Every structure is written in structure tokens, then in C-alpha cells.
């Protein structure tokens, strides 16, 4: 079963109050829980862009 963008989006939504790095770790934790003890042959990359509120842009 695939992890999927929907699941990752939910993790991000639940942690929007956090800074980018903790959001990243919550995403990684969620993916690792999903994988469990399965062997993974693909690489994994996660980017967490977080805009600054009221940054003037």
C-alpha cells in the first residue's frame, strides 16, 4: 500500500503551527510508521517549504 500525498498533507495540516524542521520530522515519523519493518528499495526525499507570514511578498 502506498503512503500517498493525502496522508502527508494531513500530517502537515495537523502541524502547521510548527516550524519547517519539526514538520519535516513529523512527516518522516509518519512515513517510517507506515513502512514498519518492510524493506524499502526506493530513495525518499521530503521538502518542507514554509512561507513566512507577513514577509512582505
Residue pairs with C-beta under 8 A, 6 or more apart in sequence:
3 30
3 31
3 34
3 35
7 30
7 34
8 27
8 30
8 31
11 23
11 26
11 27
11 30
12 23
12 27
12 48
14 26
15 22
15 23
15 26
16 23
18 26
19 50
20 48
20 49
20 50
21 48
23 48
23 50
24 46
24 48
27 46
27 48
28 46
31 44
31 46
51 57
